[in-house]
């Protein structure tokens, strides 16, 4: 075994057509979630819970974070997925998903029924 520690490739060297397509797919997914949340909000007369759920845990910070957090969260997930062979990216992805779903549970508990 060599004494040189394993270093992952920089992000630039891992970007291929497939990985760019993955990030673009997650961008499209986040835009679709955002559009669905806007439709559920019904121009202010509906519920804002989808904004909070789709961008959890950022939605626990503030409403503005939930508006833009959806795009940031899911594009970030796409970037982590293209780096999955990297152990750090895998652990980061799993930690992000655990925090995301834990945030959804917190939102569900804190949301009062009508």
VOPAGU-2260 file (C-alpha; in pm, 1 decimal, decimal comma):
REM VOPAGU-2260
SITE   aa  ch    i         X         Y         Z
SITE  UNK   A    0       0,0       0,0       0,0
SITE  UNK   A    1     121,0     344,3     -75,9
SITE  UNK   A    2     159,7     605,1     191,0
SITE  UNK   A    3      -2,2     871,4     -26,8
SITE  UNK   A    4    -358,2     938,2      90,7
SITE  UNK   A    5    -636,4     908,8    -162,9
SITE  UNK   A    6    -742,7    1243,6    -301,4
SITE  UNK   A    7   -1062,8    1286,2    -489,5
SITE  UNK   A    8   -1068,6    1452,8    -825,4
SITE  UNK   A    9   -1167,6    1817,8    -834,0
SITE  UNK   A   10   -1525,9    1888,1    -936,8
SITE  UNK   A   11   -1415,5    2027,5   -1272,5
SITE  UNK   A   12   -1253,7    1699,9   -1374,4
SITE  UNK   A   13   -1565,2    1497,8   -1285,7
SITE  UNK   A   14   -1807,1    1708,8   -1486,6
SITE  UNK   A   15   -1923,0    1510,6   -1785,1
SITE  UNK   A   16   -2229,9    1531,9   -2002,1
SITE  UNK   A   17   -2410,3    1288,5   -1772,7
SITE  UNK   A   18   -2324,7    1477,5   -1456,7
SITE  UNK   A   19   -2430,3    1810,7   -1607,6
SITE  UNK   A   20   -2755,9    1644,0   -1712,4
SITE  UNK   A   21   -2801,6    1520,6   -1354,6
SITE  UNK   A   22   -2760,0    1870,0   -1211,1
SITE  UNK   A   23   -2995,5    2012,1   -1476,3
SITE  UNK   A   24   -3248,9    1740,1   -1393,6
SITE  UNK   A   25   -3236,7    1837,5   -1027,0
SITE  UNK   A   26   -3272,2    2203,0   -1125,6
SITE  UNK   A   27   -3584,1    2107,8   -1322,3
SITE  UNK   A   28   -3707,5    1902,6   -1027,3
SITE  UNK   A   29   -3660,2    2194,1    -789,2
SITE  UNK   A   30   -3839,7    2430,2   -1027,3
SITE  UNK   A   31   -4128,5    2182,6   -1053,7
SITE  UNK   A   32   -4149,9    2162,2    -673,2
SITE  UNK   A   33   -4140,5    2541,1    -651,5
SITE  UNK   A   34   -4419,8    2571,1    -909,9
SITE  UNK   A   35   -4627,6    2312,8    -722,9
SITE  UNK   A   36   -4578,0    2506,9    -398,8
SITE  UNK   A   37   -4685,5    2830,9    -570,4
SITE  UNK   A   38   -4997,7    2658,3    -701,6
SITE  UNK   A   39   -5074,3    2522,7    -352,6
SITE  UNK   A   40   -5028,6    2870,8    -206,4
SITE  UNK   A   41   -5309,8    2989,6    -434,5
SITE  UNK   A   42   -5198,0    3352,3    -462,5
SITE  UNK   A   43   -5197,6    3388,2     -84,7
SITE  UNK   A   44   -5525,0    3208,3     -15,9
SITE  UNK   A   45   -5386,3    2856,5       9,6
SITE  UNK   A   46   -5136,4    2675,5     226,4
SITE  UNK   A   47   -4766,4    2752,2     248,9
SITE  UNK   A   48   -4676,5    2413,2     393,4
SITE  UNK   A   49   -4539,3    2279,6      60,1
SITE  UNK   A   50   -4287,3    2566,1      52,1
SITE  UNK   A   51   -4169,2    2459,5     394,6
SITE  UNK   A   52   -4165,3    2087,0     321,3
SITE  UNK   A   53   -3988,0    2107,2     -14,3
SITE  UNK   A   54   -3710,2    2326,7     123,6
SITE  UNK   A   55   -3673,5    2169,0     466,5
SITE  UNK   A   56   -3452,5    2227,6     676,7
SITE  UNK   A   57   -3392,4    2576,1     534,3
SITE  UNK   A   58   -3760,3    2656,5     587,0
SITE  UNK   A   59   -3710,9    2632,6     961,8
SITE  UNK   A   60   -3496,6    2947,7     941,6
SITE  UNK   A   61   -3743,4    3185,5     775,5
SITE  UNK   A   62   -4006,5    3207,5     503,7
SITE  UNK   A   63   -3763,3    3376,2     263,3
SITE  UNK   A   64   -3526,5    3085,2     311,8
SITE  UNK   A   65   -3807,5    2849,0     219,0
SITE  UNK   A   66   -3876,8    3042,2    -101,0
SITE  UNK   A   67   -3523,7    3017,2    -234,0
SITE  UNK   A   68   -3418,0    2713,3     -34,0
SITE  UNK   A   69   -3602,3    2473,0    -259,8
SITE  UNK   A   70   -3379,3    2560,1    -553,2
SITE  UNK   A   71   -3061,2    2560,7    -346,3
SITE  UNK   A   72   -3138,9    2237,8    -165,5
SITE  UNK   A   73   -3217,4    2022,1    -466,2
SITE  UNK   A   74   -2939,5    2156,7    -690,5
SITE  UNK   A   75   -2704,2    2089,0    -399,8
SITE  UNK   A   76   -2838,8    1733,9    -380,5
SITE  UNK   A   77   -2771,2    1694,6    -752,6
SITE  UNK   A   78   -2413,8    1815,2    -705,6
SITE  UNK   A   79   -2363,0    1568,2    -421,8
SITE  UNK   A   80   -2507,7    1282,1    -626,5
SITE  UNK   A   81   -2259,2    1330,0    -909,7
SITE  UNK   A   82   -1983,2    1307,0    -648,2
SITE  UNK   A   83   -2118,4     991,1    -478,2
SITE  UNK   A   84   -1807,1     779,2    -542,2
SITE  UNK   A   85   -1631,3    1026,7    -312,5
SITE  UNK   A   86   -1681,7     911,0      47,8
SITE  UNK   A   87   -1718,9    1265,2     180,8
SITE  UNK   A   88   -1991,5    1341,7     -74,0
SITE  UNK   A   89   -2174,8    1021,6      16,7
SITE  UNK   A   90   -2170,1    1103,0     387,6
SITE  UNK   A   91   -2272,3    1463,1     312,5
SITE  UNK   A   92   -2560,9    1343,7      95,4
SITE  UNK   A   93   -2687,3    1102,6     361,4
SITE  UNK   A   94   -2654,4    1366,5     633,9
SITE  UNK   A   95   -2843,2    1619,5     420,0
SITE  UNK   A   96   -3125,6    1372,1     360,0
SITE  UNK   A   97   -3149,4    1286,0     731,1
SITE  UNK   A   98   -3164,7    1655,6     820,7
SITE  UNK   A   99   -3419,6    1715,4     541,5
SITE  UNK   A  100   -3656,7    1443,2     661,4
SITE  UNK   A  101   -3608,7    1538,0    1026,3
SITE  UNK   A  102   -3702,1    1893,7     930,9
SITE  UNK   A  103   -4017,5    1763,7     762,5
SITE  UNK   A  104   -4114,4    1587,8    1086,1
SITE  UNK   A  105   -4055,2    1911,8    1280,6
SITE  UNK   A  106   -4265,2    2105,6    1028,8
SITE  UNK   A  107   -4544,9    1847,7    1049,5
SITE  UNK   A  108   -4548,6    1865,0    1429,0
SITE  UNK   A  109   -4537,8    2245,9    1440,3
SITE  UNK   A  110   -4803,3    2298,4    1172,2
SITE  UNK   A  111   -5142,5    2353,2    1325,8
SITE  UNK   A  112   -5441,5    2199,2    1152,2
SITE  UNK   A  113   -5715,0    2432,7    1032,8
